[in-house]
């Protein structure tokens, strides 16, 4: 099962990223202002309709997080991480500088999670995963990695192009 130290590292990495995504999705639906508050926030960022995107982002985070924890369809869960975090980067974080502790939250956090998604899309779930046990995407090839990367980057681009209408900047 753990024939190589990389198997343990990939298991830990995949599960941690999965738990982070699960927590994020859970918080969007059940925390603070719940899904209605998340929808209002998405609307304020220019993602319209806000309720649709609040649910889409939340379900994507919950689904991808679950798949990552299980190590199931890992390349596509990695693609989902890429897609949802790229949209967050563009709509909320890009204009706020690098560091997350800057006002408005910089993009360092989402940059790291996008890189995590790319890694998982390219590596798969590893030896300790349902992908390995079921012999699907077990060390994915270029085809599945390319599809997952295209889904993540393409899905983000399509979502932004179709639904993002940035609010007008207020003069200082």
C-alpha atoms as an extended CHARMM CRD file, in Angstrom:
* protein
*
       172  EXT
         1         1  UNK       CA              0.0000000000        0.0000000000        0.0000000000  PROA      1               0.0000000000
         2         2  UNK       CA              2.6420000000        2.5550000000        1.0400000000  PROA      2               0.0000000000
         3         3  UNK       CA              5.4590000000        1.3170000000       -1.1690000000  PROA      3               0.0000000000
         4         4  UNK       CA              7.0550000000        4.7320000000       -1.4660000000  PROA      4               0.0000000000
         5         5  UNK       CA              7.2430000000        7.7900000000        0.8310000000  PROA      5               0.0000000000
         6         6  UNK       CA              5.5660000000        9.8070000000       -1.9350000000  PROA      6               0.0000000000
         7         7  UNK       CA              2.4320000000        7.6930000000       -1.3940000000  PROA      7               0.0000000000
         8         8  UNK       CA              2.1770000000        8.9320000000        2.1890000000  PROA      8               0.0000000000
         9         9  UNK       CA              2.9120000000       12.5120000000        1.1430000000  PROA      9               0.0000000000
        10        10  UNK       CA              0.2880000000       12.4660000000       -1.6020000000  PROA      10              0.0000000000
        11        11  UNK       CA             -2.2970000000       10.9310000000        0.7490000000  PROA      11              0.0000000000
        12        12  UNK       CA             -1.7110000000       13.6360000000        3.3570000000  PROA      12              0.0000000000
        13        13  UNK       CA             -1.6490000000       16.3930000000        0.7400000000  PROA      13              0.0000000000
        14        14  UNK       CA             -4.8510000000       15.2070000000       -0.9540000000  PROA      14              0.0000000000
        15        15  UNK       CA             -6.7570000000       14.8090000000        2.3170000000  PROA      15              0.0000000000
        16        16  UNK       CA             -5.6730000000       18.2140000000        3.6700000000  PROA      16              0.0000000000
        17        17  UNK       CA             -6.6800000000       20.0170000000        0.4600000000  PROA      17              0.0000000000
        18        18  UNK       CA             -9.9590000000       18.0620000000        0.4980000000  PROA      18              0.0000000000
        19        19  UNK       CA            -10.7140000000       19.0440000000        4.0900000000  PROA      19              0.0000000000
        20        20  UNK       CA             -9.9200000000       22.7080000000        3.3220000000  PROA      20              0.0000000000
        21        21  UNK       CA            -12.3700000000       22.6330000000        0.4230000000  PROA      21              0.0000000000
        22        22  UNK       CA            -15.0280000000       20.8540000000        2.4760000000  PROA      22              0.0000000000
        23        23  UNK       CA            -14.7030000000       23.4650000000        5.2340000000  PROA      23              0.0000000000
        24        24  UNK       CA            -14.9550000000       26.2870000000        2.7120000000  PROA      24              0.0000000000
        25        25  UNK       CA            -18.0540000000       24.8520000000        1.0590000000  PROA      25              0.0000000000
        26        26  UNK       CA            -19.6440000000       24.0640000000        4.4210000000  PROA      26              0.0000000000
        27        27  UNK       CA            -19.0240000000       27.6140000000        5.6310000000  PROA      27              0.0000000000
        28        28  UNK       CA            -20.5760000000       29.0840000000        2.4770000000  PROA      28              0.0000000000
        29        29  UNK       CA            -23.7600000000       27.0740000000        3.0140000000  PROA      29              0.0000000000
        30        30  UNK       CA            -24.0940000000       26.9180000000        6.8120000000  PROA      30              0.0000000000
        31        31  UNK       CA            -21.7560000000       29.5070000000        8.3720000000  PROA      31              0.0000000000
        32        32  UNK       CA            -22.2120000000       33.2090000000        9.0270000000  PROA      32              0.0000000000
        33        33  UNK       CA            -24.8350000000       34.5220000000        6.6440000000  PROA      33              0.0000000000
        34        34  UNK       CA            -25.4890000000       31.0310000000        5.2620000000  PROA      34              0.0000000000
        35        35  UNK       CA            -26.1080000000       30.5970000000        1.5380000000  PROA      35              0.0000000000
        36        36  UNK       CA            -28.1730000000       33.8030000000        1.3510000000  PROA      36              0.0000000000
        37        37  UNK       CA            -25.2590000000       35.8160000000        2.7510000000  PROA      37              0.0000000000
        38        38  UNK       CA            -22.8450000000       34.0700000000        0.4000000000  PROA      38              0.0000000000
        39        39  UNK       CA            -25.1580000000       34.9460000000       -2.4940000000  PROA      39              0.0000000000
        40        40  UNK       CA            -25.2300000000       38.6250000000       -1.4570000000  PROA      40              0.0000000000
        41        41  UNK       CA            -21.4260000000       38.6230000000       -1.2280000000  PROA      41              0.0000000000
        42        42  UNK       CA            -21.0930000000       37.0150000000       -4.6890000000  PROA      42              0.0000000000
        43        43  UNK       CA            -23.4730000000       39.6470000000       -6.0930000000  PROA      43              0.0000000000
        44        44  UNK       CA            -21.3070000000       42.3920000000       -4.5480000000  PROA      44              0.0000000000
        45        45  UNK       CA            -18.2890000000       40.9040000000       -6.3720000000  PROA      45              0.0000000000
        46        46  UNK       CA            -20.1730000000       41.0370000000       -9.6710000000  PROA      46              0.0000000000
        47        47  UNK       CA            -21.0760000000       37.3360000000       -9.9540000000  PROA      47              0.0000000000
        48        48  UNK       CA            -24.6590000000       37.4030000000      -11.1550000000  PROA      48              0.0000000000
        49        49  UNK       CA            -26.9930000000       35.8700000000      -10.2560000000  PROA      49              0.0000000000
        50        50  UNK       CA            -25.4180000000       35.6090000000       -6.8190000000  PROA      50              0.0000000000
        51        51  UNK       CA            -27.5740000000       32.7580000000       -5.5770000000  PROA      51              0.0000000000
        52        52  UNK       CA            -26.6840000000       30.5580000000       -8.5610000000  PROA      52              0.0000000000
        53        53  UNK       CA            -22.9610000000       31.1600000000       -8.0600000000  PROA      53              0.0000000000
        54        54  UNK       CA            -23.1280000000       30.7660000000       -4.2990000000  PROA      54              0.0000000000
        55        55  UNK       CA            -24.6520000000       27.3140000000       -4.7770000000  PROA      55              0.0000000000
        56        56  UNK       CA            -22.3510000000       26.4350000000       -7.6770000000  PROA      56              0.0000000000
        57        57  UNK       CA            -19.1920000000       27.3530000000       -5.7600000000  PROA      57              0.0000000000
        58        58  UNK       CA            -20.3950000000       25.7010000000       -2.5570000000  PROA      58              0.0000000000
        59        59  UNK       CA            -21.4650000000       22.4350000000       -4.1870000000  PROA      59              0.0000000000
        60        60  UNK       CA            -18.2220000000       22.3610000000       -6.1900000000  PROA      60              0.0000000000
        61        61  UNK       CA            -16.1660000000       22.8300000000       -3.0260000000  PROA      61              0.0000000000
        62        62  UNK       CA            -18.1440000000       20.2060000000       -1.1060000000  PROA      62              0.0000000000
        63        63  UNK       CA            -18.0380000000       17.7250000000       -3.9860000000  PROA      63              0.0000000000
        64        64  UNK       CA            -14.3730000000       18.2200000000       -4.8680000000  PROA      64              0.0000000000
        65        65  UNK       CA            -13.4010000000       18.1200000000       -1.1900000000  PROA      65              0.0000000000
        66        66  UNK       CA            -15.2140000000       14.8180000000       -0.7070000000  PROA      66              0.0000000000
        67        67  UNK       CA            -13.6490000000       13.3320000000       -3.8500000000  PROA      67              0.0000000000
        68        68  UNK       CA            -10.1780000000       14.4100000000       -2.7340000000  PROA      68              0.0000000000
        69        69  UNK       CA            -10.5590000000       12.9260000000        0.7490000000  PROA      69              0.0000000000
        70        70  UNK       CA            -11.6550000000        9.6450000000       -0.8500000000  PROA      70              0.0000000000
        71        71  UNK       CA             -9.1230000000        9.8200000000       -3.6500000000  PROA      71              0.0000000000
        72        72  UNK       CA            -11.8770000000        9.2680000000       -6.1940000000  PROA      72              0.0000000000
        73        73  UNK       CA            -11.8160000000       10.8810000000       -9.6530000000  PROA      73              0.0000000000
        74        74  UNK       CA             -8.8930000000       12.8650000000       -8.2900000000  PROA      74              0.0000000000
        75        75  UNK       CA             -7.8040000000       14.5830000000      -11.5280000000  PROA      75              0.0000000000
        76        76  UNK       CA            -11.2990000000       15.9900000000      -11.9940000000  PROA      76              0.0000000000
        77        77  UNK       CA            -11.5260000000       17.0380000000       -8.3520000000  PROA      77              0.0000000000
        78        78  UNK       CA             -8.2160000000       18.8450000000       -8.9480000000  PROA      78              0.0000000000
        79        79  UNK       CA             -9.7790000000       20.5220000000      -11.9900000000  PROA      79              0.0000000000
        80        80  UNK       CA            -12.7010000000       21.6410000000       -9.8190000000  PROA      80              0.0000000000
        81        81  UNK       CA            -10.2570000000       23.1550000000       -7.3130000000  PROA      81              0.0000000000
        82        82  UNK       CA             -8.5910000000       25.0520000000      -10.1600000000  PROA      82              0.0000000000
        83        83  UNK       CA            -11.8990000000       26.3530000000      -11.5160000000  PROA      83              0.0000000000
        84        84  UNK       CA            -13.4770000000       27.5420000000       -8.2990000000  PROA      84              0.0000000000
        85        85  UNK       CA            -10.2830000000       29.1350000000       -6.9570000000  PROA      85              0.0000000000
        86        86  UNK       CA             -9.4310000000       30.9090000000      -10.2130000000  PROA      86              0.0000000000
        87        87  UNK       CA            -12.8500000000       32.5450000000      -10.1290000000  PROA      87              0.0000000000
        88        88  UNK       CA            -12.2220000000       33.5810000000       -6.5030000000  PROA      88              0.0000000000
        89        89  UNK       CA             -8.7820000000       34.9080000000       -7.4810000000  PROA      89              0.0000000000
        90        90  UNK       CA            -10.1120000000       37.0740000000      -10.2940000000  PROA      90              0.0000000000
        91        91  UNK       CA            -13.3010000000       38.3120000000       -8.6340000000  PROA      91              0.0000000000
        92        92  UNK       CA            -12.0620000000       38.9400000000       -5.1010000000  PROA      92              0.0000000000
        93        93  UNK       CA             -8.3170000000       38.6220000000       -4.5700000000  PROA      93              0.0000000000
        94        94  UNK       CA             -6.3040000000       39.7400000000       -7.6240000000  PROA      94              0.0000000000
        95        95  UNK       CA             -6.5760000000       43.4620000000       -7.0360000000  PROA      95              0.0000000000
        96        96  UNK       CA             -5.5830000000       43.2720000000       -3.3770000000  PROA      96              0.0000000000
        97        97  UNK       CA             -1.8830000000       42.4730000000       -3.6910000000  PROA      97              0.0000000000
        98        98  UNK       CA             -0.1140000000       39.2510000000       -2.8730000000  PROA      98              0.0000000000
        99        99  UNK       CA             -0.4960000000       38.7840000000        0.8870000000  PROA      99              0.0000000000
       100       100  UNK       CA             -3.7210000000       37.4050000000        2.3410000000  PROA      100             0.0000000000
       101       101  UNK       CA             -3.4540000000       39.7010000000        5.3750000000  PROA      101             0.0000000000
       102       102  UNK       CA             -3.7120000000       42.8380000000        3.2070000000  PROA      102             0.0000000000
       103       103  UNK       CA             -7.0240000000       44.7140000000        3.2080000000  PROA      103             0.0000000000
       104       104  UNK       CA             -9.4630000000       42.8590000000        0.9680000000  PROA      104             0.0000000000
       105       105  UNK       CA             -7.3520000000       39.6660000000        1.1710000000  PROA      105             0.0000000000
       106       106  UNK       CA             -4.5120000000       39.2040000000       -1.3030000000  PROA      106             0.0000000000
       107       107  UNK       CA             -4.1640000000       36.2730000000       -3.6610000000  PROA      107             0.0000000000
       108       108  UNK       CA             -1.4190000000       34.1550000000       -2.0230000000  PROA      108             0.0000000000
       109       109  UNK       CA             -3.9180000000       31.6730000000       -0.5450000000  PROA      109             0.0000000000
       110       110  UNK       CA             -5.8530000000       31.1190000000       -3.7580000000  PROA      110             0.0000000000
       111       111  UNK       CA             -2.6060000000       30.9140000000       -5.7510000000  PROA      111             0.0000000000
       112       112  UNK       CA             -1.4420000000       28.0570000000       -3.5210000000  PROA      112             0.0000000000
       113       113  UNK       CA             -4.7780000000       26.2500000000       -3.8340000000  PROA      113             0.0000000000
       114       114  UNK       CA             -4.7910000000       26.6320000000       -7.6350000000  PROA      114             0.0000000000
       115       115  UNK       CA             -1.2910000000       25.0850000000       -7.6600000000  PROA      115             0.0000000000
       116       116  UNK       CA             -2.6090000000       22.2760000000       -5.4310000000  PROA      116             0.0000000000
       117       117  UNK       CA             -5.3990000000       21.6600000000       -7.9390000000  PROA      117             0.0000000000
       118       118  UNK       CA             -2.8950000000       21.5190000000      -10.8070000000  PROA      118             0.0000000000
       119       119  UNK       CA             -0.7490000000       19.0290000000       -8.9070000000  PROA      119             0.0000000000
       120       120  UNK       CA             -3.7170000000       16.7940000000       -8.1210000000  PROA      120             0.0000000000
       121       121  UNK       CA             -5.0100000000       16.9800000000      -11.6940000000  PROA      121             0.0000000000
       122       122  UNK       CA             -1.5910000000       15.8150000000      -12.8840000000  PROA      122             0.0000000000
       123       123  UNK       CA             -0.7540000000       13.1740000000      -10.2530000000  PROA      123             0.0000000000
       124       124  UNK       CA             -4.0600000000       11.5650000000       -9.3760000000  PROA      124             0.0000000000
       125       125  UNK       CA             -4.8550000000       10.2000000000       -5.9550000000  PROA      125             0.0000000000
       126       126  UNK       CA             -1.8060000000        8.0150000000       -5.3870000000  PROA      126             0.0000000000
       127       127  UNK       CA             -1.4940000000        4.4950000000       -4.0840000000  PROA      127             0.0000000000
       128       128  UNK       CA             -3.8020000000        5.0620000000       -1.1130000000  PROA      128             0.0000000000
       129       129  UNK       CA             -6.9260000000        6.1240000000       -2.9650000000  PROA      129             0.0000000000
       130       130  UNK       CA            -10.1320000000        4.7520000000       -4.3910000000  PROA      130             0.0000000000
       131       131  UNK       CA             -8.7590000000        5.6250000000       -7.8350000000  PROA      131             0.0000000000
       132       132  UNK       CA             -5.9320000000        3.1460000000       -7.2250000000  PROA      132             0.0000000000
       133       133  UNK       CA             -8.2030000000        0.5100000000       -5.6740000000  PROA      133             0.0000000000
       134       134  UNK       CA            -10.6700000000        0.7710000000       -8.5820000000  PROA      134             0.0000000000
       135       135  UNK       CA             -7.8850000000        1.1080000000      -11.1680000000  PROA      135             0.0000000000
       136       136  UNK       CA             -9.1890000000        4.4200000000      -12.5210000000  PROA      136             0.0000000000
       137       137  UNK       CA             -6.9050000000        7.4190000000      -12.9520000000  PROA      137             0.0000000000
       138       138  UNK       CA             -4.2170000000        5.4420000000      -11.1590000000  PROA      138             0.0000000000
       139       139  UNK       CA             -1.3040000000        7.6970000000      -11.9490000000  PROA      139             0.0000000000
       140       140  UNK       CA             -3.2630000000        9.5350000000      -14.6320000000  PROA      140             0.0000000000
       141       141  UNK       CA             -1.8730000000        9.9230000000      -18.0920000000  PROA      141             0.0000000000
       142       142  UNK       CA             -1.6640000000       13.0350000000      -20.1830000000  PROA      142             0.0000000000
       143       143  UNK       CA             -5.2070000000       12.5280000000      -21.4320000000  PROA      143             0.0000000000
       144       144  UNK       CA             -6.9650000000       12.6710000000      -18.0550000000  PROA      144             0.0000000000
       145       145  UNK       CA             -4.6190000000       15.3770000000      -16.7440000000  PROA      145             0.0000000000
       146       146  UNK       CA             -5.2220000000       17.4910000000      -19.8610000000  PROA      146             0.0000000000
       147       147  UNK       CA             -8.9970000000       17.0570000000      -19.5650000000  PROA      147             0.0000000000
       148       148  UNK       CA             -8.9320000000       17.9990000000      -15.8830000000  PROA      148             0.0000000000
       149       149  UNK       CA             -6.7280000000       21.0510000000      -16.5080000000  PROA      149             0.0000000000
       150       150  UNK       CA             -8.9040000000       22.1420000000      -19.4310000000  PROA      150             0.0000000000
       151       151  UNK       CA            -12.0430000000       21.7190000000      -17.3030000000  PROA      151             0.0000000000
       152       152  UNK       CA            -10.5580000000       23.8080000000      -14.4730000000  PROA      152             0.0000000000
       153       153  UNK       CA             -9.0580000000       26.6320000000      -16.5010000000  PROA      153             0.0000000000
       154       154  UNK       CA            -11.7670000000       26.5420000000      -19.1820000000  PROA      154             0.0000000000
       155       155  UNK       CA            -14.6020000000       26.3660000000      -16.6620000000  PROA      155             0.0000000000
       156       156  UNK       CA            -13.2390000000       29.3880000000      -14.8170000000  PROA      156             0.0000000000
       157       157  UNK       CA            -12.8310000000       31.3480000000      -18.0570000000  PROA      157             0.0000000000
       158       158  UNK       CA            -16.3500000000       30.4900000000      -19.2260000000  PROA      158             0.0000000000
       159       159  UNK       CA            -17.8650000000       31.2990000000      -15.8380000000  PROA      159             0.0000000000
       160       160  UNK       CA            -16.1130000000       34.6550000000      -15.6680000000  PROA      160             0.0000000000
       161       161  UNK       CA            -16.9150000000       35.5260000000      -19.2790000000  PROA      161             0.0000000000
       162       162  UNK       CA            -20.5710000000       34.6220000000      -18.9790000000  PROA      162             0.0000000000
       163       163  UNK       CA            -21.4370000000       35.8000000000      -15.4700000000  PROA      163             0.0000000000
       164       164  UNK       CA            -18.8950000000       38.2110000000      -13.9990000000  PROA      164             0.0000000000
       165       165  UNK       CA            -19.8480000000       41.8460000000      -14.2300000000  PROA      165             0.0000000000
       166       166  UNK       CA            -17.4010000000       43.7010000000      -11.9810000000  PROA      166             0.0000000000
       167       167  UNK       CA            -18.9610000000       46.5390000000      -10.0350000000  PROA      167             0.0000000000
       168       168  UNK       CA            -18.0130000000       50.0380000000      -11.1640000000  PROA      168             0.0000000000
       169       169  UNK       CA            -15.0570000000       51.4720000000       -9.2570000000  PROA      169             0.0000000000
       170       170  UNK       CA            -15.9240000000       54.3770000000       -7.0150000000  PROA      170             0.0000000000
       171       171  UNK       CA            -13.5510000000       57.3480000000       -7.4020000000  PROA      171             0.0000000000
       172       172  UNK       CA            -11.3840000000       57.9080000000       -4.3400000000  PROA      172             0.0000000000
